Amino acid sequence: MNTTAVISDTDRRCGAYWLARLDFTGRNELLVALLSRFNHDLRTPLNTILGWTHLLQKGGLDTVRARHVADVIARNSRDQTQLLEEFVDDGRAILGVLQQQLAALKMDDVLAEAIERLSGLLTLHGVSLQSKFDTAKVSVNGDARRLTHLVYRLLVIVTRRAREASTVEIETDVDRGQYTLTLSGTAYEPDWSESALLDLRISTLVAALHDGELEVGADAARPCVAFRLPCV
């Protein structure tokens, strides 16, 4: 995609074009939006933990039932811990103070891990993937955990917006020393949700902290997200 040729309405609300115009007030507004979503998302695993803990406190459960309750509590506790870690990372990214463990990474390995994590969501939404990788030997300098989560987040954004039984296309390429990951799919709704826009904005900030950039295409019916990083 050529940013000088087309600047989409979405790119004005996220992506490199948006980032260049982001000011202090805009960062504060992002923090408020992130906190609001975190408050909402935290309640589901927390309520589950409280509910099942109450069952244990009442007593009278047989061994099998008690083990099931313990497993549910453990699973939701892990989900809550992950949610908290991601919230802290997102907040630091917004503030521009995200500490990273940088190393040379094979982006195909990062992408493969993110895709593996995506499998449950693909089944839930009835979406398949079509991949075209041409970057097996390409390395970038980045934080493995943060980049994996960033790629996973972008995959989730496009997958959730894709039509049922449609295909999300994943393509990687190298051009003039830049690794490019492109994600596209046919959308079932005419515009990005506020939640998706928040994720795109945070992804833009994390990409920038890796000296990369995010670009969102102009075609709302078939959204295309391009993530670029300098090769090493």
C-alpha positions as CSV (number, residue, x, y, z in Angstrom):
1,M,0.0,0.0,0.0
2,N,1.1,3.5,-0.7
3,T,0.5,6.0,2.1
4,T,1.2,9.0,-0.2
5,A,-1.5,7.8,-2.6
6,V,-4.4,7.0,-0.2
7,I,-5.0,8.0,3.4
8,S,-8.0,6.1,4.6
9,D,-10.5,7.5,7.1
10,T,-9.4,4.6,9.4
11,D,-5.8,5.6,8.9
12,R,-6.7,9.0,10.2
13,R,-8.0,7.4,13.4
14,C,-5.1,4.9,13.8
15,G,-1.9,3.9,12.1
16,A,1.2,5.9,11.2
17,Y,-0.8,9.0,9.9
18,W,-2.7,9.1,13.2
19,L,0.4,8.6,15.3
20,A,2.2,11.5,13.7
21,R,-0.6,13.8,15.1
22,L,-1.0,12.2,18.5
23,D,-0.6,14.6,21.3
24,F,-0.6,14.5,25.1
25,T,-4.4,14.9,25.2
26,G,-4.9,12.1,22.8
27,R,-2.7,9.8,24.9
28,N,-4.7,10.6,28.0
29,E,-7.9,9.8,26.1
30,L,-6.5,6.5,25.1
31,L,-5.6,5.7,28.7
32,V,-9.2,6.5,29.8
33,A,-10.6,4.2,27.1
34,L,-8.1,1.4,28.0
35,L,-9.0,1.7,31.7
36,S,-12.7,1.5,30.9
37,R,-12.3,-1.6,28.8
38,F,-10.1,-3.2,31.4
39,N,-12.6,-2.6,34.1
40,H,-15.3,-4.2,32.0
41,D,-13.2,-7.2,30.9
42,L,-11.8,-7.9,34.4
43,R,-15.3,-8.5,35.8
44,T,-16.0,-11.7,33.8
45,P,-13.1,-13.9,35.2
46,L,-13.3,-12.2,38.6
47,N,-17.0,-13.0,38.9
48,T,-16.4,-16.6,37.9
49,I,-13.7,-17.0,40.5
50,L,-15.9,-15.5,43.2
51,G,-18.8,-17.7,42.2
52,W,-16.9,-21.0,42.2
53,T,-15.0,-20.0,45.4
54,H,-18.3,-19.6,47.1
55,L,-19.2,-23.2,46.2
56,L,-16.0,-24.4,47.8
57,Q,-16.6,-22.4,50.9
58,K,-20.1,-24.0,51.3
59,G,-18.5,-27.4,51.3
60,G,-20.3,-30.7,50.5
61,L,-18.7,-31.2,47.1
62,D,-17.5,-34.6,46.1
63,T,-13.8,-35.1,45.0
64,V,-14.6,-35.0,41.3
65,R,-16.8,-31.8,41.6
66,A,-14.2,-30.1,43.8
67,R,-11.4,-30.8,41.3
68,H,-13.6,-29.4,38.5
69,V,-14.2,-26.2,40.6
70,A,-10.5,-25.9,41.3
71,D,-9.7,-26.2,37.6
72,V,-12.2,-23.5,36.7
73,I,-10.7,-21.2,39.3
74,A,-7.2,-21.8,38.1
75,R,-8.1,-21.2,34.5
76,N,-9.9,-18.0,35.2
77,S,-7.0,-16.9,37.5
78,R,-4.6,-17.4,34.6
79,D,-6.9,-15.5,32.3
80,Q,-7.0,-12.6,34.8
81,T,-3.3,-12.6,35.2
82,Q,-2.8,-12.4,31.4
83,L,-5.4,-9.7,31.2
84,L,-3.6,-7.7,33.8
85,E,-0.2,-8.1,32.2
86,E,-1.5,-7.0,28.8
87,F,-3.3,-4.0,30.4
88,V,0.0,-2.9,32.0
89,D,1.9,-3.4,28.7
90,D,-0.8,-1.4,26.8
91,G,-0.7,1.4,29.3
92,R,3.1,1.6,29.1
93,A,2.9,1.6,25.3
94,I,0.5,4.5,25.4
95,L,2.9,6.4,27.8
96,G,5.8,5.5,25.6
97,V,7.7,3.8,28.5
98,L,7.3,0.1,27.6
99,Q,10.5,-1.7,28.6
100,Q,11.5,-4.4,26.1
101,Q,13.9,-7.3,26.0
102,L,15.2,-6.8,22.4
103,A,16.8,-9.6,20.4
104,A,17.1,-10.8,16.8
105,L,13.9,-12.7,16.0
106,K,12.7,-14.8,13.1
107,M,9.4,-13.2,12.3
108,D,8.0,-16.4,10.7
109,D,8.5,-18.0,14.1
110,V,6.7,-15.1,15.8
111,L,3.9,-15.3,13.3
112,A,3.5,-19.1,13.7
113,E,3.2,-18.8,17.5
114,A,0.5,-16.1,17.1
115,I,-1.4,-18.2,14.5
116,E,-1.3,-21.2,16.8
117,R,-2.9,-19.1,19.6
118,L,-5.6,-17.9,17.2
119,S,-6.9,-21.4,16.4
120,G,-9.8,-21.3,18.9
121,L,-11.1,-18.0,17.6
122,L,-10.9,-19.2,14.0
123,T,-13.2,-22.1,14.9
124,L,-15.6,-19.9,16.9
125,H,-16.0,-17.5,13.9
126,G,-15.9,-20.1,11.2
127,V,-13.0,-18.4,9.5
128,S,-10.0,-20.0,7.8
129,L,-6.5,-18.7,7.0
130,Q,-4.7,-18.6,3.7
131,S,-1.0,-17.9,4.1
132,K,1.8,-16.9,1.7
133,F,5.1,-16.5,3.5
134,D,8.3,-15.4,1.7
135,T,10.4,-14.5,4.7
136,A,11.8,-17.7,6.2
137,K,15.3,-16.2,6.7
138,V,14.2,-12.7,7.7
139,S,15.1,-11.4,11.2
140,V,14.0,-8.3,13.0
141,N,15.1,-6.7,16.3
142,G,12.3,-6.9,18.8
143,D,10.8,-8.2,22.1
144,A,9.5,-11.7,21.4
145,R,6.6,-11.6,23.8
146,R,5.4,-8.1,22.8
147,L,5.8,-8.7,19.1
148,T,3.9,-12.1,19.3
149,H,1.1,-10.4,21.2
150,L,1.1,-7.5,18.7
151,V,0.8,-9.9,15.7
152,Y,-1.9,-12.0,17.6
153,R,-3.8,-8.8,18.3
154,L,-3.8,-7.8,14.6
155,L,-4.9,-11.3,13.6
156,V,-7.8,-11.1,16.2
157,I,-8.9,-7.7,14.9
158,V,-9.2,-8.9,11.3
159,T,-10.6,-12.3,12.2
160,R,-13.4,-10.9,14.4
161,R,-14.4,-8.5,11.6
162,A,-14.3,-11.2,8.9
163,R,-17.5,-12.7,7.4
164,E,-18.4,-16.2,8.6
165,A,-16.9,-19.0,6.4
166,S,-14.6,-16.4,4.7
167,T,-10.8,-16.5,4.5
168,V,-8.3,-14.2,6.1
169,E,-5.3,-13.8,3.9
170,I,-1.8,-13.5,5.5
171,E,1.1,-12.5,3.4
172,T,4.7,-11.7,4.3
173,D,7.3,-10.0,2.2
174,V,10.5,-8.0,2.3
175,D,11.0,-4.8,0.4
176,R,13.9,-2.4,0.6
177,G,15.0,-3.7,4.0
178,Q,11.5,-3.7,5.5
179,Y,9.7,-6.8,6.6
180,T,5.9,-6.5,5.9
181,L,3.1,-8.5,7.3
182,T,-0.2,-7.9,5.5
183,L,-3.6,-9.2,6.8
184,S,-6.8,-8.9,4.8
185,G,-10.3,-10.3,4.8
186,T,-13.9,-9.5,3.8
187,A,-15.6,-7.6,6.5
188,Y,-19.2,-8.3,7.8
189,E,-19.7,-4.7,9.1
190,P,-19.1,-1.4,7.4
191,D,-16.8,0.2,9.9
192,W,-14.3,-0.6,12.7
193,S,-15.8,-0.9,16.2
194,E,-14.4,1.4,18.9
195,S,-12.8,-1.6,20.6
196,A,-11.0,-2.5,17.3
197,L,-9.9,1.1,16.9
198,L,-8.5,1.1,20.4
199,D,-6.6,-2.1,19.6
200,L,-5.3,-0.7,16.3
201,R,-4.1,2.5,18.1
202,I,-2.3,0.5,20.7
203,S,-0.8,-1.7,18.0
204,T,0.4,1.4,16.2
205,L,2.2,2.5,19.4
206,V,3.8,-0.9,20.1
207,A,4.9,-1.0,16.4
208,A,6.5,2.4,16.7
209,L,8.4,1.3,19.8
210,H,10.0,-1.3,17.6
211,D,10.8,1.3,14.9
212,G,8.0,-0.1,12.9
213,E,4.7,1.2,11.6
214,L,1.1,0.2,11.0
215,E,-1.0,1.1,8.0
216,V,-4.8,0.5,7.5
217,G,-6.2,0.3,4.0
218,A,-8.9,2.5,2.6
219,D,-11.3,-0.3,1.5
220,A,-13.8,-0.7,4.4
221,A,-15.4,-3.8,2.8
222,R,-12.1,-5.6,2.6
223,P,-9.9,-4.2,5.4
224,C,-6.2,-4.6,4.9
225,V,-3.7,-4.1,7.8
226,A,0.0,-3.8,7.0
227,F,2.6,-4.1,9.7
228,R,6.2,-3.1,8.8
229,L,9.5,-3.6,10.7
230,P,13.1,-2.9,9.7
231,C,15.1,-6.1,9.0
232,V,18.4,-6.8,10.7
